[in-house]
Amino acid sequence: MWPLAATAGPRTASGSNGATCHYPESNADALEILSNYYPGYWWDHTHLTVAVQAHPKATRKQLRAIHDAIATWDEALRNCFDGLITLTDVTGSMPSEHRAADIVVHFVPHAGGVVFGGYAICGDHGCPNILVRSDLPPSLDRDPYSPEYIGWVTLHELGHALGLGHTTNLLESTDLMGYGWPDLGDPVLSDCDLNGIAFVFAWALEGGEPHPPAEGPYDCALD
Ligand SMILES: [Zn+2]
């Protein structure tokens, strides 16, 4: 089962927010916008590429979960922005994926700190590297680290890579960009996440020159 791969509902006329789709509501109050905290942390192009670099012992199921997460975002973006914003998985198709891909998902046995399952490393322009770990820190008391959970972590980190911050009601929110999942329920790739993407990529939806996102947080009540 893949609860996040919800098919988009009927399209509606584009609202002021720019996303032309309906995804489930979540209990997010608002979404932080990463470029507000890290200037330069936004994309000036909309056809983004992503490549997965996995450690040699990654299993087929784990890899599928990561690639499925990329496909889930790509499908949502294509549904909601009529193909204007895309996230193409170029794994295995480029001579140098590090150079070819905007975002590299590093699937590693262990990564950095003690309590996270994933981490987006952000530079001057965007978040080109994402770490997703295959072995959970013991503190999370969740064993084994299921492919489904790896997929969720990847979706969350890709949300960061696209420019979304966390929900303002972080701990209680089961929105994809909250921390309430998996304890309070499965994560929800929500209408608010996609409208948050529209907020971040407003320059592209307006058809203008690239410019940084406006001041957030993006209020989910605007959906
Ligand atoms: Zn996060």
Residues whose N, C-alpha, C, O or C-beta is under 5 A from the ligand:
A	BS01	ZN	none
